[in-house]
Amino acid sequence: MGGQYAGEVAAHFLVVKQELGLLKKLVAVGADVVGYRADGDFFKPKDSPEDCFYFGEEILAFAACFGSTEIVEYLLTDCKVDPWQRDSHGNTALHVLAWWGFYNTNNWKDIDDRHNRDKKLKGRKPLPPSTACLGGTFVLIMDKMKEKLLNENLPYQNPLDALNRQRRTPLLVAVQRGHRHMVHALLEASGESQWAYGRVECMHYPLTYIDEPSTRAYFHKLQTATTPQTDTSAFETDTTALELAVDKEDKALLCTEPLFRHIIEEKWDRYAWDIYNTWVFGAFLFVVLIFIEILLIPKHPHYKLDGTLNDAYISRLDYTSPEAGRAGWWRAANEITVLLVILMYLVAMISDLVGRKDKAPWSRKKFIRLVGIRRSFATVLVTFAVAARFSGRDRPEDVALGLMAIFSWLCLLNYTKGFKRVGPLVMVFYRVLKEDLARWALLWFSLFLGFAEAVYLEMHATGLDDWTNPWEAVLTMFKWTFTQGEFEQLRQAIVPDLAKIYWLVFSIITIILLLNVLIAMMNQSFTAIMVEEDQQWHVERAKIVLSIDKKLGNFVQLVGFQREERGPYYFALNNVIPHAKYMARTHSVNEQVPVEPTAVNLPSVMASANQASSSGRH
């Protein structure tokens, strides 16, 4: 076929229709099941699940996505299809399964819950069980990929480490798409069981492409510990699973996925909590420095009530004269400290810009995130204040210092997000400020300005100070919003009755209706955040931890361990085996040939196992 269905052949149709018999007959007469790719516009990846028909282009990927276990096995075994084949996007079949969120764990539910839930919420019929349950395609393809790794010299140690053209592994694709169950299945597939006792199992999970410091350290050792040096550029990515989950603020992954949650908790307990407290103390110290600066600054001569005292005015550049006194020395020391802090901000900004990992072209969001609004704004304000100081302009300097005072206290408030008791309340404040208040202000300003103009036309001829010009009229109407206006002024209007009607309608709409709408919006935001208070705090804590990791760079303390000198870093985690999996495992063990029982010293076994686990983690 051509056009939007370019590349689609009869084999694709038969795979979709689950017609294994017809597919075998087609192959028997010489049909090619390898060389055709369904890469027309109809099969391009799209964000909307309802309009997307991207199934990996290759016939094998089609079969995997439609849950055709028998067809997948036939293609891999009889037709000798390469399990590592890729489509035009560089995706293997595992990438495509991760893109859709299709996974397999002993015939449990094999599709992302959110996919079906979204369809129900939109009033559409959810996927039927035959489509949602994919059998063993995920496990089957991965096993075949592992077999090829053993038989051939491929540049990967694990099928789950394969990168597509966007430098994404199947795990990164699943995280980016928000498929929580697929992420868990991929992590379980990569983990290695070390020991089990009852329903408790110790697993070792490789941290490559999950934790950025561990990934960076692993690739660095590969480069430096081999002769000749190994080129790892083909395996490196610009992000990791934890970074993607934090950028998306995926509460489901960060709070319910055991590996992600325990990595963040381990980092937080080991070093992030202490560093974070240092950051908070530094922010508080900066607030104190700005406060002292404003407290000690000499008054402008125009502030003097008695003009004869103007001669006693001390220049702001005068720190050492007898008139300045001891306060001048304190002011000089304080201002030098503030300048040193700003210099540290500049050095940190330049370091972040020069040492950034991502060499892709700049975008506004990337630049703001990397440079930081707080550091940039503080640097601009202090630079402006210094320029005003040396030019002898006191008023611009006062404006800059006033903005800095407001800004520094807001920054200190932002730093409190890491405290579990205060953080959710700060998030409520910022959410109301950025979302609710902005939407409400758009509606309020539309009515407010209209009524302000109408009342001004009725009151401008009265000669009252509150109505001398449109700007004063706007300020007066703003006071009316909070019932601070003087009703008696309306009696002097050109048409008093019309002015009173304006005031009555304005009061009903803004004071009674719109203010209550704002209160309801704020209450809804407060309820939404406080219901998920614990999850919201976990997300904010994860942001803080990753931010600290980036600041520390190569000096960060690794939470993983290496089992061999040039191997990847692992994280040990004790999991509770799900009941269904535990019963299936117990049933399979009971069916084995019985062996003679041997005496086992259970306490010594458990002690050695715990010792091995603790030594591995630390």
N, C-alpha and C positions, 0 to 999 in steps of 0.2 A: 504494500500500500504506500501511497505518497501523501503529500500535504501534511495535515495535522496528525495523521496516523502513520507517518513514515516509519518504516522499519518493522511494522507489525506483520507477522506471517501466520500461517495456519497453526503452527505449533503453539503460538501464544494463545489463540482461541481455545485450543484443546486443553491447555493447562488451566485456563480460567474455568472451563466447563468440567474439569476433573475427568477428562476422557483419556484414561491411560491406555485402553485398548486401541483406540484410534491413533493415539500418538505412536504406539509401537508399530502399527501398520505404516504410518507415515515415515517413520525412521527406516523401516524395512525397504522402502522403495527409494531410499537415498536422500531423505530430507535432512537438511543441516539444522542442528539444534544449538549451534555454537556461534555462528557468524552473523546472526541477525539481531539487531537492537531496535526495540520500539522507542525511538527517540524523537518522535514528532511532538508538535506543540501540545497535543492532547495528553501526552505522557510526561510533561515537564513537572517538576516539583512545584507545588503551590502551598501556601500557608493554610488555606481553608480545607479541612478534611472532606467536606461534601463535594468540592470541585476538583479534588486532586486524584489523579489516576497514575501517579508515579509508583511503579512497582519494580524499579531497578533495571528496566530495559532488557536485560538478559532473560532468556527463557527459564534458567535455573532460579533467578530471583523472583520471577512471576510465580513459579511453583511454590517457592518458600513462603511468599506473602499470602497465597491462597490456601496454605495449610495442606498441600498435597504431599504427604509424607511418602507415599508409594511412588509418585512421579519424581520427587527429589531423589529418592534412592535409585530409581531406574536411570535417571540422567547421570548420576555420579558413578554408579557401578557399571551399568551396561553401555552407556554412551560415552563414558570416560570424560565427562565434562569437568573442566578444571574448577574446583571449589573456590579458588582464589581469583577467578575472573572478575573483571571490573567493568562498570559501565562508563559512559562518557564523563561522569562526574567523579570517577575514581572510586566509586562505592562498590564494596563487595556485597554479597547477599546478606552478611551480618549487618552491614551498614543500613541496608534497606529495611531489614526487620527492626533494627533499632529506630529507624526513622518513623516507622508506624507504631512502634511499641508492642510488636508481636514477640512473644517469648514462650518458653515451655519450662514448666517445673512439675514433672510427674503428673501431667494431665490436669493440673489445677487451672484456674482461670488464666487464659492466655492472651488477653488483650487489655490494654490500659483502661482502667475504670473510668477515667475522665472522658475518654472518647465516647463511650456509650452514654455517660451521664450528660454530656453536652448535647447529644442528639435527643435525649428525653426532654431536656429543658427547652429545646427549640421546637418541641412538638413533632419531631420526626421519629419514624420507627427505628429502633436500635438495630444493630447488626444481629442477624440470626445466630444461634449457637453454632451452626455448622461453619460459619465464617469466622466467628470470634474464637473458636477453639482450634489451635493450629497443630495439634499433635506434636510430633518430635522434630519438625523441620529445623528449628534453631539448633538443637543438640546434634542432629545428624550432620548438618553442614559444618559445624564447628569441629566435630570429630574427624571428618574427612580432611579439613584444613590442617588439623594437627598431624594426621598421617602423612600428608605431603611435606610438612615441616621436617618430619623425621627422615623421609626418603630423599629429599632434595635440599640443596643449600640455598634457602630463602633468607632474605635480610630481616626476618622477624623471628622472635622467640615465642610468640603467642599470637593466635589469630585475632585476638581482641586488641592487639597493638597496631593493626593495619591502619594506615592513614589514607584518607581520600584527598582530593585536590584542595580542599579547604583546610587541610591539616587537622582532620578530626578522626578520632577512633570511633568505633561503634558506641562506646560508653559516652564519649563527648556528644555524639549525635543524640543519644537518648536523653542526656541531661539538658541539652539545648532545646529539645522538643518537649521536655517536661513529662516524660513517661516514667513515672516513679517505679512501677513494677518491672519495667524493662531494665532500669538501672540496677535494681536489686538482683535481677536474674543474671546480668552481666557481671556484677561483683561476685556473686556466688560461684559463677563459672570460672572466674579467675582465682578465687581463693583455694587454698590447700588445707585440708584437714590434718591437724597434728595429733590430736588425741580426743577421745570422747568418753564421757562417763555419764551413763544414763542419758538424759536429754540435753546435757551440756557438752558442747563441742568447741574446741579451740581451733580457730582458723587463722591462717596467715594470708593477708591480702597484700598483693604488690601495690605500691603507692605510685608507680609510674603513671603519668597522665591524670593522677588524682590530686596529689599534693605537690604544689609547685616547688618548694625547696627540696623535697626528696627527689623529684624528677630532675631538677637542675644538678643536684649533687651526683646522681647516678650517671648522667651523660658526661659530666665533667670527669668522673673517674674513668669512664670508657675512653675518653680522649687522651688522658694523661698516663694511664696505667698500662697502655699497650704499646708495643713496638712492632711495626710502625703505628703511629697514632690512628685511632679509629675516627672516621668522619661521621659524626652523629647528626649532621644537619638534616639528613633525610628522615630522621625520626623525631625531630623536635617540633613542638607546637607552640603557638602564641598564647595558649591558655590551658587550664586544667579543669577537671570536673568540679572541684570545689569553687574555683573562681567563677565558672559559668553559673553554678547554682546560686552563688551570692549575688552576682550581677542581676539575675532574674528574680532575686528575693523569693526563691522557691522554698516556702515553709515546709512543704511536704517532704522534700528531700533532706533539708538541713535538720529537721526535727525528728523524722520518723526513720530515716535510713541509719541503721546502727553505726556503720563505718564512718560516715560523714560526721555524725554527732559526736562520736568518741574521739575522732581526730581533733575536732575543734575543742572539745573539753580537755584533751591532753595538752594541747598548746596553751590553752587558757590557764590551766593549773601550773604548768611548768614555768612559763615566762611571760605570757601576754598580760596576765593580771597585774603583775608588778610594773611592767612597762606602761600599762594603761594608767595606773595610779600616778606614775611619774608625769605622764602627759597632762592629766587633770591638774596636778599640782603646778605644772608649768603654765597652763592656761590661767589658773587662779593668780599666779604670781604676776603674769602680764596684766591682768585686770588691776591688781594692786599698784603696779607701776604707773599705769595710765591715771589711776585715781590720785596718786601722789603728785604726778605731773600737773594735773589740773589744780590740785590744792595749793601748790607752791608757786604757780605762775603769777608774775606781777600783774597788777590791774592796769587796764588801759586808762590813760588820763581822762578820757571822756566819761569814765565811770565815776569820777569824783563828784560828790555833791557840791563841794566848795571849790570854785575855780582857782582860788589862791593856793590850793594844794597841788596843782599840776606840776609845779617845779620839783616836787618830791617824787615824781614818777621815775621808776627804775626801768631802764631798758631791759628787754628780755635777753639780750646778749651780754648783759653785765652780771657776771657770776662772782667776781672777786672783790668788788669795791666795798668799802665800809658800809655804804648804804644797803648793799645786798645782804650783808651779814652772813650768819651761819646758814641761813636758808638758801643762799646762793650756791654754796658748796653742795648741799644736799640735792638741790635741783640739778646741778651739773652732773653729779653721780647718777642720779635717776635717769636723766636724759641719755647719758652715755650707755646705760644698761639697756634702755629701749632701743637705741640704735644698734647695739650688738645683737639683740634678739631679731631685729629686722634683717640684719646682715646674715644671720643664720637661716632665716626664711629664704633669702635670695640664693644662698649656697645650696640649700635643699632643693629649691625649684630648678636650678641649673643642673644639679646632679640627677634629678628625676628626668629632665628633658634629654640629657646626654645619654644616660644609662638605660633608657626604656628598652624593653624586649621587643615590642612590636615595631617593626620598621615600615609598616604600611603607611599610606598617605594620611595626613592629619584629618581629623574630623572635629567639629566643635565639641561634641560630647567627650571624645578622648582627651582633647586638650584641657578642658575644664576639669576633668577627673584627675589628670596627671598633675597639672600645675596647682590646682586647689584654689577655690574661690576665697577661702579664709586668708590664706597666706598672701594671695595677690592683692586683695582689698586692703589688708593691713599695710602691705608694702607701699601701695599707692598713697594711702592717707598719710603715713608718716613722711614719705618723700615730699608730699605737698606741704605738710606742716613745716618741714625743715626749710624748703624753698621760701615759704612765706616768712619764716623767722629771719632769714638773712636778708630778705628784701625789705624788712621793716614794716610789713603789713600784718598787723596784729589780728584784725578781724577775720581774714581768711584762715589764719592759723587756729583761731578759736573754733571756727566751723569744722575744720578738719579734726581737731581734738574732740569736739562734741560727737561727731560721727564715730570716731574711734572708740569713745566711751560706750556708746550704744552697741557698736559692733562687738567689742570685746566681751561684754556681758552676754550677748547672744551666743557667741562662740563657747563661752564657759557653759552655758545651758546645753548646747549641743553635745559637749563632752560627757554630760551626765547620762547619755543613752546607755552606757555600759553598766550602769547600776540597775539591778533588777527591780528595785522598788520605785525608782524615779524614772527610769528609762521609758516605760510605756506612757507615762503622763507627758513627757517631752515629745514623744511621737504623736500623741493626740494634738498637742499644741501646733506642731509643724504641719500636720495633716490639715487641721482646720485653717491654718494660715495660708497654705498653698492651694488647697482645693475648695473647701467650703466657702471661705471668705471671698476668694476670687470670683467664684460663680455668683455668690450673692451680691457682691459689689457691682457686677455688671448690670444686674436687674435694678438695684437700688439707684445707681447713678443715672440710669435712663429716666426714672421718675423724678429723682431729686433735681436734676438740672432743668428739666421741663417746668416743674413747679417754681423753681427759683427764678427763672426768666419771667414767668407769668406774674408772680408777686412783685418782682422788681418794677415791672411796668406800672403797677398800681401804687407803688410806694416811693418811687424815685423823686417825685415832686414835693414830698413832705418836708424835705430838709433835715430829716433825722440822720444821725451819724451812721446808723446801721444800714442805710439804704442809699448812700451817696454815690455808689458805683456798683457795677455787677459783681465785682469781687467781694465787696462787703455784703452784698445781698446773698451770695453763696454761703459765706460764713454764718450769716444770721439764720439762714434756712437749716444749716447744719446744727445750730443750737436748738432749733425747733424740733429736730429729729429726736432729741433727748429732753424735750419739754422744758428747755431753758429760755425760750423766746418770751417776749413781752406782748401779750395779747392786746393790751391797750393801744399799741401802735397802729393796729389795723383800723381803729376808728378815724385815723387821720388820712386814710387812703383816698385816692381819687374817687373810687367807687367802693365804699366801705363794705357793703354787703357782698360784692363780688370777691373782695380780698378775704372776707371771713369764710366764704364758700371754698376758696382755694385752700385756706388753712385747714378747714374741716376735712376735706377730701384727702389732703396730704397727710394729715394726722392719722386718719383711718387706715390708709394704705401702708404708710411707712412704720408708724409707731405700733399699730395693732397687728397688722398683717405681716409685713416683711421682717420685723424684729423677731416675731415668733417663728417665722420660717427659719431664720438664722439659728435660733435656739434649738429648733428641731433638727436641723442639719448637724449642729455640733453634738447634740445628744446621740445622733445616729453614729457619727464618727467615733465618739467616746465608747459607745457600746460595742461597735465592731472591733475596735482595737483591744478593749479590755477583755472581750470574750476570748480572744487569741493572745492574751497578754504574754503567756509563757513562750509561745511560738514567735511572736514579734521580738521578744528580747533575745531569743536564740539567733534570729537573723541578724540583729544589730551586733550581737557579740561576734558572730562569724565575720561580719564586715570589719570589725575592729581587729580581729586576729589576723586576717589576710592583709590588712593595712600595715600592721606591725611587721609581718613577714616581709613585705616589700621594702619597708624602711631598713630592716636589718640586712637584707641582701644575703651575701655569703656568710654572714655572721649569725644567721638564725640557727637556733637549736633544733636539730632534727628529731622528730618523734618516732621515726621508723628505725629499723635495724637491718643490717646486711647479713645474709646467711653464708655468703661467700664474698671474696674480696672484690670482684668486679661485677657482682650481681646487683639486681635492683634492691631497693629498700622495701621492707615489709612492715606491716602493722598487725600485731597479735590481738585477737579479739575473741572473747568467749561468748558464744551464742547459745540460745536455747533452741533446740531443734523443734520445728513445728510438729504437732501431734501426728498428722497424716504421714509426714516423711519419716518420723521415728517409728511408727507402726510398720510402714513398708520396709524399712531397713531391718527391723526386728524379725519380720516375717521371712525375709530373704536369708537372714542368718540362721534361723531355726530350720530352714530347709536344707542346709549344708550337712555334709557327713559329720557325725559327732566324733569328737576326739576325746582322748583320755583327759580327765580333769587334772590340773596341776595346782599345787599349793602356791598361792600368791599372797604376798604381804601387801595388802591393800593400802595401808597408811604410807608405806615407803614408796609405792608406785605413785600415789597422789602427790607426795612431797616432791619427788623427782620431776613430775610433770609440771607442777607449779613453779619449781625452780627454773626449769627450762624456759617456761613461758615468760617469767619475770626477767630472766637474763636476756631473752630475745628482745623484749620491749625496751630495755634500758641499755 
